[in-house]
Amino acid sequence: MSLSIFILLIVYVLSPAFIIWLCRKFSFIEKLGPVIIAYAFGLILGNSNILPQMGGFLNEYILLHPKASLAEIESLLGSGQIEEKHLLAFKIHGLKDNLMSISVLLAIPLMLFSSNIKQWKNLAGKTLASLFIGLFSVISMISLGYFIFHSSGIPDFWKISGLLVGVYTGGTPNLASLKMMLDVDPNTYILTHTYDLIIGVFYLSFLVSIGKKLFNKFLPPYPKSISPSEGLLKNQEGELQTGKKIKFISRGLGYALSIVALGVSLGSLVPENMLMVVTILTITSLAILASTLKFVNRAPLTFDTGMYFILIFSIVVASMADVRSLTDFNPVLLAYISLAVFGSLLLHLLLSRIFKIDADTTMITSVSFICSPPFVPVIAGALGNKNIIISGITIGIVGYAIGNYLGFFMANFLKFF
């Protein structure tokens, strides 16, 4: 490994730590969120003159020969068709591909270890009903949007549908997984996620302002006598004060690496075009099973470590995107994502009125799917109802667990239309 590659590797691996520090140090950065900062940093890194570019000839060669080996590229250098800087750019491209795969495969089990499957069946009847209504609303609107917009000329539109199902039933980890499972173009992925972030800001702003008044007007109030379930959120403050965070992180990584090794081994037994799909779904399934083991489920810092790897993935994938694609306004994609978010919210509201689901449960369910569990406490605080935090996070974790399955299935289902 050359010094340049090694330095870049260190930058990719350690940058999330700096981003997390910035979020804790400055409140205005914390409001943006670490994922947005990671994408911004990756875009700057990838579109500056810091990293060498492969050039037109090598880019075209890679498109025609996606499995080209380093020896083949070195032979192009020997024949004078490319320069040293192009060879270095190819090596950097390989580093990015490897980091993307490793970070996502490790993030999946780490973020699922702390889930509690037993808690899923203990959801109150109305909450469970809201969960299914939320899933139905998201999938229905994304499917409707596909049939409205798929003839707009955007290539592989069915893959975008799969991404949206994954991110709006689960979250960023599912989006990252499906990006690889569906082999989504980096520019398409970045543009989709960029619009998702922008629309998400308006979605949250609507809920905490007009939305909560509107929902309370049309839906029953939250039954204040209901107390939250116990056991989902574990207070690990005592453990975290021991100063043994490295030990906890290493333990969680050990569990994750074991599952990843099994998933990769099983994936190697299937045809190459199914390798990533089988690998990721195997890892997801094994992680859910592992979460039923007490010593795995209660291991501290597993979710946080998984999010760290998601930040690595975010930086890497953003650095692979051409920033010029972000400046090209795509009204079709923006309209599609807007329909998925606000259309599902409206349908969820209408169905909740029919099934008499209370306003707070409806809102927290929608946020759990559209924005993922970390946003649940934010909305709960805005509603002044801490009792919905447990059910909201539980719904979000269920979404994390099923997002890969639903996203992959829906993408390949819609592909036939």
RAPE-V434326 format. One record per residue. N is the residue number from 1. RES is the residue in one small letter. SS is DSSP state (a for helix, b for strand, c for the rest). NEAR is the number of other C-alpha atoms within 10 Angstrom. Layout:
n={N;N}
res={RES;RES}
ss={SS;SS}
near={NEAR;NEAR}
This chain:
n={1;2;3;4;5;6;7;8;9;10;11;12;13;14;15;16;17;18;19;20;21;22;23;24;25;26;27;28;29;30;31;32;33;34;35;36;37;38;39;40;41;42;43;44;45;46;47;48;49;50;51;52;53;54;55;56;57;58;59;60;61;62;63;64;65;66;67;68;69;70;71;72;73;74;75;76;77;78;79;80;81;82;83;84;85;86;87;88;89;90;91;92;93;94;95;96;97;98;99;100;101;102;103;104;105;106;107;108;109;110;111;112;113;114;115;116;117;118;119;120;121;122;123;124;125;126;127;128;129;130;131;132;133;134;135;136;137;138;139;140;141;142;143;144;145;146;147;148;149;150;151;152;153;154;155;156;157;158;159;160;161;162;163;164;165;166;167;168;169;170;171;172;173;174;175;176;177;178;179;180;181;182;183;184;185;186;187;188;189;190;191;192;193;194;195;196;197;198;199;200;201;202;203;204;205;206;207;208;209;210;211;212;213;214;215;216;217;218;219;220;221;222;223;224;225;226;227;228;229;230;231;232;233;234;235;236;237;238;239;240;241;242;243;244;245;246;247;248;249;250;251;252;253;254;255;256;257;258;259;260;261;262;263;264;265;266;267;268;269;270;271;272;273;274;275;276;277;278;279;280;281;282;283;284;285;286;287;288;289;290;291;292;293;294;295;296;297;298;299;300;301;302;303;304;305;306;307;308;309;310;311;312;313;314;315;316;317;318;319;320;321;322;323;324;325;326;327;328;329;330;331;332;333;334;335;336;337;338;339;340;341;342;343;344;345;346;347;348;349;350;351;352;353;354;355;356;357;358;359;360;361;362;363;364;365;366;367;368;369;370;371;372;373;374;375;376;377;378;379;380;381;382;383;384;385;386;387;388;389;390;391;392;393;394;395;396;397;398;399;400;401;402;403;404;405;406;407;408;409;410;411;412;413;414;415;416;417}
res={m;s;l;s;i;f;i;l;l;i;v;y;v;l;s;p;a;f;i;i;w;l;c;r;k;f;s;f;i;e;k;l;g;p;v;i;i;a;y;a;f;g;l;i;l;g;n;s;n;i;l;p;q;m;g;g;f;l;n;e;y;i;l;l;h;p;k;a;s;l;a;e;i;e;s;l;l;g;s;g;q;i;e;e;k;h;l;l;a;f;k;i;h;g;l;k;d;n;l;m;s;i;s;v;l;l;a;i;p;l;m;l;f;s;s;n;i;k;q;w;k;n;l;a;g;k;t;l;a;s;l;f;i;g;l;f;s;v;i;s;m;i;s;l;g;y;f;i;f;h;s;s;g;i;p;d;f;w;k;i;s;g;l;l;v;g;v;y;t;g;g;t;p;n;l;a;s;l;k;m;m;l;d;v;d;p;n;t;y;i;l;t;h;t;y;d;l;i;i;g;v;f;y;l;s;f;l;v;s;i;g;k;k;l;f;n;k;f;l;p;p;y;p;k;s;i;s;p;s;e;g;l;l;k;n;q;e;g;e;l;q;t;g;k;k;i;k;f;i;s;r;g;l;g;y;a;l;s;i;v;a;l;g;v;s;l;g;s;l;v;p;e;n;m;l;m;v;v;t;i;l;t;i;t;s;l;a;i;l;a;s;t;l;k;f;v;n;r;a;p;l;t;f;d;t;g;m;y;f;i;l;i;f;s;i;v;v;a;s;m;a;d;v;r;s;l;t;d;f;n;p;v;l;l;a;y;i;s;l;a;v;f;g;s;l;l;l;h;l;l;l;s;r;i;f;k;i;d;a;d;t;t;m;i;t;s;v;s;f;i;c;s;p;p;f;v;p;v;i;a;g;a;l;g;n;k;n;i;i;i;s;g;i;t;i;g;i;v;g;y;a;i;g;n;y;l;g;f;f;m;a;n;f;l;k;f;f}
ss={c;c;a;a;a;a;a;a;a;a;a;a;a;a;a;a;a;a;a;a;a;a;a;a;a;c;a;a;a;a;a;a;c;a;a;a;a;a;a;a;a;a;a;a;a;a;a;c;c;c;c;c;c;c;a;a;a;a;a;a;a;a;a;a;c;c;c;c;c;a;a;a;a;a;a;a;a;a;c;c;c;c;c;a;a;a;a;a;a;a;a;a;a;a;a;a;a;a;a;a;a;a;a;a;a;a;a;a;a;a;a;a;c;c;c;c;a;a;a;a;c;c;c;c;a;a;a;a;a;a;a;a;a;a;a;a;a;a;a;a;a;a;a;a;a;a;a;a;a;a;a;a;c;c;c;c;a;a;a;a;a;a;a;a;a;a;a;a;a;c;c;a;a;a;a;a;a;a;a;a;a;c;c;c;c;a;a;a;a;a;a;a;a;a;a;a;a;a;a;a;a;a;a;a;a;a;a;a;a;a;a;a;a;a;a;a;a;a;c;c;c;c;c;c;c;c;c;c;c;c;c;c;c;c;c;c;a;a;a;a;c;c;c;c;a;a;a;a;a;a;a;a;a;a;a;a;a;a;a;a;a;a;a;a;a;a;a;c;c;c;c;a;a;a;a;a;a;a;a;a;a;a;a;a;a;a;a;a;a;a;c;c;c;a;a;a;a;c;c;c;c;a;a;a;a;a;a;a;a;a;a;a;a;a;a;a;a;a;a;c;c;c;c;a;a;a;a;c;c;c;a;a;a;a;a;a;a;a;a;a;a;a;a;a;a;a;a;a;a;a;a;a;a;a;a;c;c;c;a;a;a;a;a;a;a;a;a;a;a;a;c;c;a;a;a;a;a;a;a;a;a;a;a;c;c;a;a;a;a;a;a;a;a;a;a;a;a;a;a;a;a;a;a;a;a;a;a;a;a;a;a;a;a;a;c;c;c}
near={6;8;8;11;15;13;11;15;16;10;13;19;19;13;19;25;14;12;20;19;13;16;18;13;11;10;11;11;16;17;10;12;14;24;22;19;21;26;23;15;19;24;22;16;17;21;18;13;9;9;16;17;20;22;14;10;11;21;15;12;12;15;10;10;11;10;9;12;12;13;9;11;20;18;12;15;16;12;10;10;13;19;16;14;15;22;20;18;18;23;18;21;16;14;16;21;15;12;20;22;15;16;23;28;29;23;29;30;31;32;27;26;30;27;28;22;17;11;17;16;10;12;18;14;11;15;21;18;17;26;28;14;23;30;20;16;24;28;23;17;23;26;20;16;21;21;12;12;15;22;10;11;9;14;12;15;19;23;26;27;26;33;31;31;34;33;27;32;33;29;27;21;27;29;25;27;29;31;23;18;24;20;13;18;15;17;18;21;21;24;22;20;20;16;18;22;15;12;17;19;12;12;19;17;12;14;21;17;11;10;16;17;13;14;20;15;11;15;20;15;15;17;10;8;7;10;11;14;16;10;10;17;14;10;10;12;9;8;13;13;9;8;10;10;14;10;11;18;19;14;17;23;19;13;19;28;17;14;23;25;14;16;23;18;13;15;21;15;12;14;10;10;9;13;18;24;22;20;23;25;21;19;26;26;16;20;26;22;13;21;23;17;13;12;11;20;20;17;20;24;22;27;20;14;20;27;24;22;25;26;30;29;30;30;30;28;25;26;25;20;21;15;18;9;13;16;9;9;10;14;9;16;22;18;14;24;24;22;18;27;25;19;20;25;23;14;18;26;24;16;17;24;17;10;13;17;23;22;25;25;26;29;27;31;32;31;29;32;32;31;26;25;26;14;19;27;18;17;24;20;13;14;18;11;14;16;18;27;24;22;27;31;25;24;32;29;26;23;26;29;26;17;29;30;19;20;30;23;14;21;24;15;13;17;16;7;9}
